[in-house]
Amino acid sequence: MVKEQTTLVNPQRTKGLEQTTLDTKQLIAEYLDVVLKTRSTKTHKTYNLALGTFARLVQNAPLTTETFTSFLIKSSEMNPSTQALYCSAIIGLYIYASQYLDINIAALVQARKRYGRRRGQRFPVFDKEAIEKVITYCENLKSQEMDDLRDRAFVLTLVDTGLRISEACALRRGDIDWNEGRAVIIGKGDKQAVVRFSDRCMMAIKEYLVTRAKLDGQTGKPLTSLPLFIRHGKSAGSGKVREIKSGGMWLAIKKRMKEARVDPQGVRIHDFRHYFVTAIYTSSNDLLATQKAARHSTTDMTARYAHLSDDRVDRVYDEAINRRHTSRPEEQ
């Protein structure tokens, strides 16, 4: 087979390659060596598989926009998520090669938009009954232990505000307007947004902070600068106020699930947010208001929840299918 050639931009090419040609397979090998040294073993394994598939499909063609487009077309039967993962590896290769080749990265992005597979917008599916069992259990926690009060306040914060777990963990005491029951946060995509807190949520947070009053006062720092939710137990250290991370808070919530006799394997942390968005939409049937409350970037994303409360379709179906024989006058 005759190797395809690509003109070099940088004439100071290293080892073994002529200054007028560049071999795609060798570039892949060099790039994977860089990935091995700078990224995790898992990433290297994934990129090795992705670039091996790329090389097989394009037959060592030069790294051009046409070659990338050819890969997208030939991989059109792939799962969209798999193709997207492979594209990340391939574009990384192109960026690496751009120090030697005249590569238009913007053209690659456009090709990906035009020919790449798109992930379908799936309806949010979650175990509503399980989430409500966890809510009820936490709401009825009577203990005055700080970790119990924290977990109750945190779970109610998730389901009544729609905050993501990382956003809730990042809250500071000074973020909340206690009179208005809301907070201004910096959320996903570095966007500023207003988040509303329910009455029961505010009450649970206040009860939690009352038990922390002595601990917070010992820090010598302004109360407004302290984390809203903190670590408790051995990991916190004696008399210290340390913010809790998403992983630690998720473990605490899983513990509450087990106490509520809910299988933690059947609930994802994002299900609490799904529960919030569903509650807003089913109560209001207002897509725009729900979008704003959920802080979705588009109404298309919010519209995924519409199927959960489409009573009109249910009625039409019921009348047309289930009751069609009894609704006809001649059959009365």
RODO-181494 format. One line per field, with one value per atom (N, C-alpha, C): residue number from 1; x, y, z. Coordinates in steps of 0.2 Angstrom, whole numbers, always signed. Layout:
seq <- NUM_...
px <- X_...
py <- Y_...
pz <- Z_...
//
This chain:
seq <- 1_1_1_2_2_2_3_3_3_4_4_4_5_5_5_6_6_6_7_7_7_8_8_8_9_9_9_10_10_10_11_11_11_12_12_12_13_13_13_14_14_14_15_15_15_16_16_16_17_17_17_18_18_18_19_19_19_20_20_20_21_21_21_22_22_22_23_23_23_24_24_24_25_25_25_26_26_26_27_27_27_28_28_28_29_29_29_30_30_30_31_31_31_32_32_32_33_33_33_34_34_34_35_35_35_36_36_36_37_37_37_38_38_38_39_39_39_40_40_40_41_41_41_42_42_42_43_43_43_44_44_44_45_45_45_46_46_46_47_47_47_48_48_48_49_49_49_50_50_50_51_51_51_52_52_52_53_53_53_54_54_54_55_55_55_56_56_56_57_57_57_58_58_58_59_59_59_60_60_60_61_61_61_62_62_62_63_63_63_64_64_64_65_65_65_66_66_66_67_67_67_68_68_68_69_69_69_70_70_70_71_71_71_72_72_72_73_73_73_74_74_74_75_75_75_76_76_76_77_77_77_78_78_78_79_79_79_80_80_80_81_81_81_82_82_82_83_83_83_84_84_84_85_85_85_86_86_86_87_87_87_88_88_88_89_89_89_90_90_90_91_91_91_92_92_92_93_93_93_94_94_94_95_95_95_96_96_96_97_97_97_98_98_98_99_99_99_100_100_100_101_101_101_102_102_102_103_103_103_104_104_104_105_105_105_106_106_106_107_107_107_108_108_108_109_109_109_110_110_110_111_111_111_112_112_112_113_113_113_114_114_114_115_115_115_116_116_116_117_117_117_118_118_118_119_119_119_120_120_120_121_121_121_122_122_122_123_123_123_124_124_124_125_125_125_126_126_126_127_127_127_128_128_128_129_129_129_130_130_130_131_131_131_132_132_132_133_133_133_134_134_134_135_135_135_136_136_136_137_137_137_138_138_138_139_139_139_140_140_140_141_141_141_142_142_142_143_143_143_144_144_144_145_145_145_146_146_146_147_147_147_148_148_148_149_149_149_150_150_150_151_151_151_152_152_152_153_153_153_154_154_154_155_155_155_156_156_156_157_157_157_158_158_158_159_159_159_160_160_160_161_161_161_162_162_162_163_163_163_164_164_164_165_165_165_166_166_166_167_167_167_168_168_168_169_169_169_170_170_170_171_171_171_172_172_172_173_173_173_174_174_174_175_175_175_176_176_176_177_177_177_178_178_178_179_179_179_180_180_180_181_181_181_182_182_182_183_183_183_184_184_184_185_185_185_186_186_186_187_187_187_188_188_188_189_189_189_190_190_190_191_191_191_192_192_192_193_193_193_194_194_194_195_195_195_196_196_196_197_197_197_198_198_198_199_199_199_200_200_200_201_201_201_202_202_202_203_203_203_204_204_204_205_205_205_206_206_206_207_207_207_208_208_208_209_209_209_210_210_210_211_211_211_212_212_212_213_213_213_214_214_214_215_215_215_216_216_216_217_217_217_218_218_218_219_219_219_220_220_220_221_221_221_222_222_222_223_223_223_224_224_224_225_225_225_226_226_226_227_227_227_228_228_228_229_229_229_230_230_230_231_231_231_232_232_232_233_233_233_234_234_234_235_235_235_236_236_236_237_237_237_238_238_238_239_239_239_240_240_240_241_241_241_242_242_242_243_243_243_244_244_244_245_245_245_246_246_246_247_247_247_248_248_248_249_249_249_250_250_250_251_251_251_252_252_252_253_253_253_254_254_254_255_255_255_256_256_256_257_257_257_258_258_258_259_259_259_260_260_260_261_261_261_262_262_262_263_263_263_264_264_264_265_265_265_266_266_266_267_267_267_268_268_268_269_269_269_270_270_270_271_271_271_272_272_272_273_273_273_274_274_274_275_275_275_276_276_276_277_277_277_278_278_278_279_279_279_280_280_280_281_281_281_282_282_282_283_283_283_284_284_284_285_285_285_286_286_286_287_287_287_288_288_288_289_289_289_290_290_290_291_291_291_292_292_292_293_293_293_294_294_294_295_295_295_296_296_296_297_297_297_298_298_298_299_299_299_300_300_300_301_301_301_302_302_302_303_303_303_304_304_304_305_305_305_306_306_306_307_307_307_308_308_308_309_309_309_310_310_310_311_311_311_312_312_312_313_313_313_314_314_314_315_315_315_316_316_316_317_317_317_318_318_318_319_319_319_320_320_320_321_321_321_322_322_322_323_323_323_324_324_324_325_325_325_326_326_326_327_327_327_328_328_328_329_329_329_330_330_330_331_331_331_332_332_332
px <- +4_+0_+4_+3_+6_+4_+8_+6_+4_-1_-3_+1_+2_+6_+3_+6_+3_+9_+8_+14_+15_+21_+23_+22_+20_+20_+27_+29_+35_+40_+46_+51_+55_+55_+60_+56_+55_+52_+57_+55_+59_+59_+63_+64_+61_+65_+64_+59_+56_+52_+55_+54_+56_+53_+56_+53_+47_+46_+41_+35_+35_+29_+28_+22_+20_+15_+16_+13_+8_+1_-4_-3_-1_-1_+5_+10_+16_+14_+10_+7_+3_-1_-6_-1_+4_+8_+12_+14_+17_+12_+6_+1_-1_-2_-4_+2_+8_+14_+13_+11_+10_+4_-1_-7_-5_-1_+1_+5_+9_+13_+9_+4_+0_-7_-10_-17_-17_-23_-23_-23_-21_-21_-28_-33_-40_-41_-39_-39_-35_-29_-24_-28_-30_-34_-39_-43_-49_-47_-42_-39_-36_-33_-29_-35_-40_-46_-49_-50_-53_-49_-43_-38_-36_-37_-36_-42_-48_-54_-53_-51_-51_-46_-40_-35_-38_-41_-44_-49_-53_-59_-56_-51_-49_-43_-40_-35_-28_-26_-20_-20_-26_-27_-24_-22_-19_-24_-21_-26_-29_-34_-37_-45_-48_-55_-59_-57_-61_-60_-54_-53_-57_-58_-62_-69_-71_-78_-80_-75_-75_-76_-73_-73_-81_-83_-90_-95_-94_-99_-99_-93_-92_-93_-93_-95_-102_-106_-113_-118_-116_-119_-118_-112_-110_-115_-115_-119_-117_-121_-119_-114_-115_-110_-103_-103_-97_-93_-97_-94_-92_-95_-93_-87_-86_-80_-74_-75_-70_-68_-73_-71_-67_-68_-64_-56_-55_-49_-46_-50_-47_-46_-50_-49_-42_-41_-35_-29_-30_-24_-23_-28_-28_-24_-26_-23_-16_-14_-7_-3_-6_-3_-3_-7_-7_-1_+4_+10_+15_+13_+17_+13_+6_+2_-3_-5_-9_-16_-19_-25_-30_-36_-42_-46_-45_-49_-56_-57_-64_-68_-65_-68_-70_-66_-67_-74_-74_-80_-86_-86_-92_-94_-89_-90_-93_-91_-94_-101_-103_-110_-114_-111_-115_-116_-111_-111_-111_-109_-109_-116_-116_-123_-125_-131_-134_-137_-136_-139_-146_-150_-158_-159_-165_-167_-172_-169_-173_-178_-183_-187_-184_-184_-181_-185_-182_-185_-182_-186_-183_-189_-186_-191_-194_-200_-203_-204_-207_-209_-203_-197_-191_-189_-189_-187_-191_-198_-203_-202_-200_-198_-192_-187_-181_-183_-187_-189_-193_-198_-202_-198_-193_-189_-185_-181_-177_-181_-187_-191_-193_-194_-196_-191_-184_-179_-179_-180_-181_-174_-169_-163_-160_-157_-154_-146_-144_-137_-136_-130_-129_-129_-126_-126_-133_-137_-144_-148_-147_-150_-147_-141_-138_-141_-141_-144_-151_-155_-162_-162_-159_-159_-156_-151_-148_-153_-156_-161_-167_-169_-175_-172_-166_-163_-163_-161_-161_-167_-172_-179_-183_-182_-186_-183_-176_-173_-171_-170_-167_-160_-156_-149_-146_-141_-136_-132_-130_-127_-120_-117_-111_-112_-118_-120_-122_-126_-128_-122_-117_-111_-107_-108_-104_-107_-113_-117_-113_-113_-111_-117_-116_-121_-124_-119_-120_-124_-124_-128_-135_-138_-145_-148_-153_-157_-162_-161_-166_-173_-173_-180_-184_-181_-184_-184_-180_-180_-177_-172_-169_-161_-158_-150_-148_-143_-140_-134_-134_-128_-125_-119_-116_-116_-120_-121_-118_-121_-118_-117_-111_-109_-107_-105_-103_-108_-115_-120_-123_-125_-128_-135_-138_-145_-148_-155_-158_-162_-161_-164_-168_-174_-179_-179_-180_-180_-187_-189_-196_-196_-202_-202_-200_-201_-199_-191_-189_-181_-178_-180_-177_-178_-183_-184_-179_-178_-173_-166_-164_-158_-156_-161_-161_-160_-163_-163_-156_-153_-146_-141_-142_-137_-137_-143_-143_-139_-139_-135_-127_-126_-119_-116_-120_-119_-112_-111_-105_-99_-100_-94_-92_-97_-96_-93_-95_-92_-85_-83_-76_-71_-73_-69_-66_-69_-66_-67_-71_-72_-79_-81_-88_-92_-98_-103_-105_-105_-107_-102_-96_-91_-91_-94_-94_-98_-96_-100_-107_-112_-119_-119_-116_-116_-109_-107_-100_-100_-94_-92_-94_-96_-97_-94_-92_-89_-81_-78_-71_-67_-70_-67_-67_-71_-71_-65_-63_-58_-61_-58_-61_-62_-68_-69_-68_-68_-66_-72_-72_-78_-75_-77_-74_-80_-79_-85_-85_-91_-91_-91_-88_-88_-94_-95_-101_-100_-94_-94_-96_-93_-95_-102_-105_-112_-117_-115_-118_-118_-112_-112_-117_-117_-122_-129_-131_-138_-139_-134_-135_-136_-133_-134_-141_-144_-151_-156_-154_-158_-159_-153_-153_-158_-157_-161_-169_-170_-177_-179_-175_-176_-177_-173_-173_-166_-166_-160_-156_-150_-146_-145_-144_-143_-148_-154_-160_-161_-157_-158_-151_-151_-145_-146_-141_-141_-145_-145_-148_-156_-158_-165_-169_-165_-168_-170_-165_-167_-173_-173_-178_-185_-185_-191_-193_-188_-190_-193_-190_-193_-199_-200_-207_-212_-211_-215_-218_-213_-214_-219_-217_-221_-228_-229_-235_-240_-237_-241_-244_-239_-241_-243_-240_-241_-238_-234_-231_-223_-222_-216_-210_-212_-207_-205_-210_-209_-204_-206_-202_-195_-194_-187_-183_-186_-183_-181_-186_-185_-179_-179_-174_-168_-168_-161_-159_-164_-162_-160_-156_-154_-159_-163_-168_-174_-180_-186_-186_-182_-182_-180_-175_-173_-179_-182_-188_-194_-195_-200_-200_-194_-194_-198_-200_-204_-211_-213_-220_-224_-221_-225_-227_-224_-226_-233_-236_-242_-247_-246_-250_-257_-261_-268_-272_-271_-276_-275_-269_-267_-270_-269_-272_-280_-283_-290_-293_-289_-291_-290_-284_-283_-288_-290_-294_-301_-303_-310_-310_-304_-304_-302_-299_-297_-301_-300_-303_-311_-314_-321_-324_-321_-324_-330_-331_-337_-343_-342_-347_-350_-345_-347_-351_-352_-357_-364_-368_-375_-379_-377_-380_-379_-373_-371_-374_-377_-380_-385
py <- -6_+0_+6_+11_+17_+22_+24_+29_+36_+38_+45_+50_+56_+61_+67_+71_+77_+82_+88_+93_+96_+96_+99_+106_+109_+116_+117_+113_+114_+109_+112_+108_+105_+107_+104_+98_+93_+87_+82_+78_+74_+67_+63_+56_+52_+51_+46_+48_+54_+56_+61_+60_+65_+71_+77_+83_+85_+81_+83_+78_+73_+69_+68_+65_+64_+58_+53_+47_+47_+46_+46_+41_+35_+30_+32_+35_+37_+42_+47_+53_+50_+45_+42_+39_+35_+32_+38_+43_+48_+52_+53_+56_+52_+45_+41_+40_+41_+41_+47_+53_+59_+58_+55_+54_+49_+44_+39_+43_+48_+52_+57_+59_+65_+64_+58_+57_+50_+48_+42_+36_+30_+24_+23_+24_+23_+27_+33_+38_+35_+33_+31_+24_+20_+14_+16_+21_+23_+26_+30_+34_+29_+24_+19_+15_+13_+10_+15_+21_+26_+27_+28_+30_+24_+18_+12_+11_+12_+12_+17_+23_+29_+27_+24_+22_+16_+12_+6_+9_+14_+16_+21_+25_+29_+27_+21_+18_+22_+25_+29_+35_+38_+44_+50_+55_+61_+64_+68_+71_+78_+77_+83_+83_+88_+88_+83_+82_+77_+70_+68_+62_+61_+67_+67_+66_+69_+68_+61_+58_+51_+47_+48_+44_+45_+51_+52_+48_+48_+45_+37_+35_+28_+25_+29_+27_+29_+30_+33_+28_+21_+16_+15_+19_+19_+22_+20_+23_+31_+35_+42_+44_+41_+43_+40_+34_+31_+35_+37_+41_+48_+51_+57_+56_+51_+49_+48_+45_+44_+50_+55_+61_+65_+65_+69_+66_+60_+57_+59_+59_+61_+68_+72_+80_+81_+78_+78_+77_+71_+70_+75_+78_+83_+90_+91_+97_+96_+90_+88_+89_+86_+86_+93_+98_+105_+109_+106_+109_+108_+103_+101_+102_+101_+101_+108_+109_+115_+112_+112_+109_+115_+115_+119_+116_+118_+115_+117_+123_+125_+121_+119_+115_+108_+106_+99_+100_+105_+106_+107_+110_+111_+104_+100_+93_+89_+90_+86_+87_+94_+96_+93_+93_+92_+84_+80_+73_+69_+71_+67_+65_+60_+57_+61_+63_+67_+62_+64_+60_+62_+57_+59_+62_+66_+69_+64_+60_+55_+58_+55_+57_+55_+60_+58_+53_+47_+42_+41_+41_+40_+37_+34_+31_+36_+39_+44_+42_+36_+33_+33_+30_+30_+37_+42_+48_+51_+50_+52_+49_+42_+39_+42_+44_+47_+54_+57_+64_+63_+59_+58_+56_+51_+49_+55_+58_+64_+70_+71_+76_+75_+68_+66_+64_+66_+64_+69_+66_+70_+71_+68_+69_+76_+78_+85_+84_+78_+78_+82_+85_+90_+86_+80_+77_+75_+73_+72_+78_+83_+90_+92_+91_+93_+89_+82_+78_+79_+81_+83_+89_+94_+101_+100_+96_+95_+92_+86_+83_+87_+91_+96_+101_+103_+108_+106_+99_+97_+96_+94_+93_+99_+104_+110_+116_+115_+120_+118_+112_+109_+110_+112_+113_+106_+106_+100_+99_+93_+92_+96_+97_+102_+109_+111_+118_+119_+114_+114_+114_+110_+109_+116_+120_+126_+132_+131_+137_+139_+146_+149_+152_+153_+156_+162_+166_+173_+173_+167_+167_+167_+166_+165_+172_+174_+180_+177_+178_+174_+177_+184_+187_+185_+184_+183_+175_+171_+164_+162_+165_+164_+165_+163_+164_+165_+169_+170_+165_+161_+156_+157_+154_+153_+146_+144_+137_+134_+129_+126_+131_+130_+134_+141_+142_+148_+154_+151_+156_+158_+164_+167_+166_+164_+162_+163_+164_+165_+158_+156_+149_+151_+148_+149_+143_+145_+140_+140_+134_+133_+134_+135_+137_+131_+125_+119_+118_+120_+120_+125_+131_+136_+135_+132_+130_+125_+120_+114_+117_+122_+124_+129_+133_+137_+132_+127_+122_+119_+118_+115_+120_+126_+131_+133_+133_+134_+129_+123_+118_+119_+123_+124_+131_+135_+142_+142_+138_+138_+136_+131_+129_+134_+137_+143_+149_+150_+156_+156_+149_+148_+149_+150_+150_+157_+162_+169_+172_+169_+171_+174_+178_+181_+175_+175_+169_+169_+174_+174_+171_+170_+167_+159_+157_+150_+145_+139_+135_+134_+133_+132_+125_+120_+113_+111_+108_+106_+99_+97_+90_+89_+83_+81_+74_+73_+66_+67_+61_+60_+64_+64_+68_+75_+78_+85_+88_+84_+86_+90_+90_+93_+100_+103_+110_+114_+110_+114_+114_+119_+120_+119_+113_+111_+110_+113_+112_+104_+102_+95_+95_+90_+89_+85_+85_+81_+74_+71_+63_+62_+66_+64_+65_+70_+71_+66_+63_+58_+52_+50_+45_+45_+52_+53_+52_+54_+53_+45_+42_+35_+31_+33_+31_+32_+38_+39_+35_+34_+29_+22_+20_+13_+13_+19_+19_+20_+22_+23_+17_+12_+6_+7_+11_+12_+10_+6_+3_+9_+11_+16_+15_+8_+7_+9_+10_+12_+19_+23_+31_+34_+39_+43_+50_+53_+59_+64_+64_+69_+67_+62_+60_+65_+68_+73_+79_+81_+87_+85_+79_+77_+77_+75_+76_+83_+88_+95_+97_+96_+99_+96_+90_+86_+89_+91_+94_+101_+105_+111_+111_+107_+106_+103_+98_+95_+99_+103_+108_+114_+117_+123_+122_+116_+115_+121_+125_+131_+129_+128_+126_+131_+138_+143_+144_+144_+145_+139_+133_+127_+128_+130_+131_+136_+141_+146_+143_+140_+137_+132_+128_+122_+125_+131_+134_+130_+128_+125_+130_+128_+133_+134_+129_+129_+126_+127_+124_+117_+115_+108_+104_+106_+102_+101_+106_+106_+102_+102_+99_+91_+89_+81_+79_+84_+82_+83_+86_+87_+81_+75_+69_+66_+69_+66_+69_+74_+77_+79_+75_+76_+73_+76_+73_+73_+78_+78_+72_+71_+65_+58_+58_+52_+52_+58_+58_+55_+58_+57_+49_+47_+40_+35_+37_+33_+33_+39_+39_+36_+36_+33_+26_+23_+16_+12_+14_+10_+11_+17_+17_+18_+17_+18_+14_+8_+4_+7_+9_+12_+19_+22_+29_+30_+25_+26_+25_+30_+29_+23_+20_+14_+8_+9_+3_+4_+10_+11_+6
pz <- +0_+0_+0_-4_-4_+1_+5_+11_+8_+11_+9_+13_+10_+12_+14_+19_+21_+21_+19_+19_+26_+28_+35_+35_+41_+42_+45_+50_+54_+51_+48_+44_+49_+56_+61_+64_+59_+61_+64_+70_+73_+70_+73_+72_+66_+61_+56_+51_+51_+46_+41_+35_+30_+31_+30_+31_+26_+22_+17_+18_+22_+23_+30_+31_+38_+38_+42_+42_+48_+46_+51_+57_+55_+60_+65_+63_+67_+72_+69_+73_+78_+77_+82_+88_+86_+91_+95_+92_+96_+101_+98_+102_+108_+107_+112_+118_+115_+120_+125_+122_+126_+131_+128_+133_+138_+137_+142_+148_+146_+151_+154_+151_+154_+157_+155_+157_+161_+163_+167_+162_+165_+162_+158_+162_+159_+152_+153_+147_+141_+143_+137_+134_+138_+135_+131_+133_+129_+122_+123_+117_+112_+115_+111_+106_+110_+106_+101_+103_+98_+92_+93_+88_+83_+86_+82_+78_+80_+76_+70_+72_+67_+62_+64_+59_+54_+57_+53_+48_+50_+46_+40_+42_+37_+33_+35_+31_+30_+36_+36_+32_+30_+26_+30_+27_+30_+34_+39_+44_+41_+38_+35_+37_+36_+37_+34_+28_+24_+27_+30_+33_+39_+43_+49_+47_+42_+39_+37_+34_+32_+38_+43_+49_+52_+52_+55_+51_+45_+40_+41_+41_+42_+49_+54_+61_+63_+58_+59_+62_+62_+66_+73_+75_+82_+87_+93_+98_+99_+99_+99_+104_+110_+116_+114_+111_+109_+104_+99_+94_+96_+101_+104_+108_+111_+115_+110_+105_+100_+96_+95_+92_+97_+103_+108_+107_+106_+106_+99_+94_+87_+86_+89_+89_+93_+98_+102_+98_+94_+89_+84_+81_+77_+80_+86_+89_+90_+92_+93_+86_+81_+75_+72_+74_+71_+72_+76_+77_+71_+67_+61_+55_+55_+49_+49_+43_+43_+43_+50_+51_+54_+51_+53_+58_+64_+70_+69_+67_+67_+62_+56_+51_+54_+58_+62_+66_+70_+74_+70_+64_+60_+57_+55_+52_+57_+63_+69_+70_+69_+70_+65_+59_+53_+52_+53_+52_+58_+64_+70_+72_+75_+78_+84_+85_+90_+95_+102_+107_+107_+108_+108_+115_+115_+121_+124_+130_+133_+139_+140_+145_+152_+157_+163_+167_+169_+172_+179_+184_+191_+195_+201_+205_+210_+208_+212_+219_+220_+226_+231_+228_+232_+235_+230_+232_+238_+237_+242_+249_+249_+255_+259_+255_+258_+261_+257_+259_+266_+266_+272_+278_+277_+282_+285_+281_+283_+286_+283_+286_+293_+295_+301_+306_+304_+309_+315_+321_+327_+331_+329_+332_+332_+337_+337_+336_+334_+332_+325_+325_+319_+313_+312_+306_+304_+308_+307_+304_+308_+306_+299_+298_+291_+286_+287_+281_+280_+285_+284_+280_+282_+278_+271_+270_+264_+259_+261_+256_+255_+259_+258_+253_+254_+249_+242_+241_+235_+231_+235_+232_+231_+235_+235_+232_+230_+226_+219_+218_+211_+211_+216_+216_+214_+211_+210_+216_+217_+224_+225_+219_+219_+221_+218_+220_+227_+230_+237_+241_+240_+244_+244_+238_+238_+241_+243_+246_+253_+254_+260_+263_+270_+274_+271_+269_+266_+260_+256_+250_+250_+256_+257_+259_+256_+258_+263_+269_+274_+274_+272_+272_+266_+260_+254_+253_+256_+255_+248_+246_+240_+240_+235_+235_+228_+227_+220_+220_+215_+215_+208_+207_+201_+199_+195_+193_+187_+184_+178_+173_+170_+164_+166_+173_+176_+175_+176_+175_+182_+183_+189_+188_+194_+194_+201_+201_+208_+209_+215_+217_+223_+223_+229_+233_+240_+245_+248_+249_+252_+260_+262_+270_+274_+272_+276_+275_+270_+268_+273_+273_+277_+284_+286_+293_+295_+291_+292_+293_+288_+288_+294_+296_+302_+309_+309_+315_+315_+309_+308_+311_+308_+310_+317_+321_+328_+332_+330_+333_+332_+327_+325_+327_+331_+333_+337_+341_+345_+341_+337_+333_+328_+325_+320_+323_+329_+333_+334_+335_+337_+331_+325_+320_+319_+322_+322_+315_+310_+304_+303_+299_+298_+296_+299_+298_+291_+287_+280_+276_+278_+274_+275_+280_+282_+277_+276_+272_+275_+271_+274_+276_+273_+275_+276_+282_+283_+285_+286_+288_+296_+298_+305_+306_+312_+313_+313_+313_+313_+307_+301_+296_+297_+301_+302_+306_+311_+316_+321_+327_+333_+332_+333_+333_+327_+321_+315_+310_+306_+301_+294_+292_+285_+280_+274_+269_+267_+266_+264_+256_+253_+246_+244_+237_+234_+236_+235_+237_+244_+248_+255_+257_+254_+255_+252_+246_+243_+247_+250_+255_+261_+263_+269_+267_+261_+258_+257_+255_+254_+260_+266_+272_+274_+273_+275_+271_+264_+260_+263_+266_+269_+275_+279_+285_+283_+277_+275_+271_+271_+267_+260_+257_+250_+247_+242_+239_+236_+238_+235_+228_+226_+219_+214_+217_+212_+212_+215_+215_+213_+209_+207_+210_+212_+215_+211_+204_+200_+200_+203_+203_+208_+213_+217_+213_+208_+204_+199_+196_+192_+196_+202_+206_+207_+208_+209_+202_+197_+190_+189_+190_+189_+193_+200_+204_+202_+199_+197_+191_+186_+180_+181_+185_+185_+189_+194_+197_+193_+189_+185_+178_+175_+168_+164_+167_+164_+162_+155_+153_+154_+153_+153_+161_+165_+172_+175_+173_+175_+172_+166_+163_+168_+170_+174_+181_+184_+190_+190_+185_+184_+181_+179_+176_+170_+166_+160_+154_+150_+145_+139_+138_+133_+135_+132_+134_+131_+126_+124_+130_+134_+139_+144_+146_+150_+148_+141_+138_+139_+141_+142_+148_+152_+158_+156_+151_+149_+149_+147_+146_+153_+158_+165_+167_+164_+166_+160_+155_+149_+150_+154_+156_+150_+145_+140_+135_+134_+130_+133_+140_+143_+143_+143_+142_+135_+130_+123_+122_+124_+124_+127_+133_+137_+134_+131_+128_+121_+117_+111_+111_+116_+116_+121_+127_+133_+133_+131_+131_+125_+119_+113_+112_+114_+113_+117_+123_+127_+126_+122_+121_+115_+111_+105_+107_+104_+106_+104_+99_+96_+101_+105_+109_+116_+118_+124_+126
//
